Amino acid sequence: MIIIGALLGVCLTQALADDSVNENNEGNNGGNSHQNVNVSNQDHTADINSYNGWKVWDAIWDHSKELFATRLFNKRAYIVAKMNKDAFPSLEKLSKFKDQKPAKSMPPPPFLRFSITKTRIRNVAQFGRSINILCKGVPTYYAQQDQ
């Protein structure tokens, strides 16, 4: 079982349109992080890259397929899971955060717990073009959100 942040924390404070947004932040634990978010309203996707020391990750939120994929660099693998609509804001909602400054006393994002299958996914193309491009050639596993 692996605990994965809902990928919402810093992402919610960024401007999201059909462009690229770079953000440097001081994390909840005092460390620095850098995120790059690319949103395509046409493809209904958000591509997120987070660089914060040992906790580096990439993700794609594919709202049209209601799936997300996250690369766990320390595991050298991707996981693909169904999006929880209560935890993942729509692209429209994300765009409303464009001009907002993050609150200093903002609580940490909610955590979602997933169980990852041990069986490797052989055909990542079944999850659509965006996830296929991201995960192709990297071991990929399906995860289900725990209750």
Order of alpha helices (4+ residues) and beta strands (2+ residues): beta-beta-beta-beta-beta-beta-beta-alpha-beta-alpha-beta
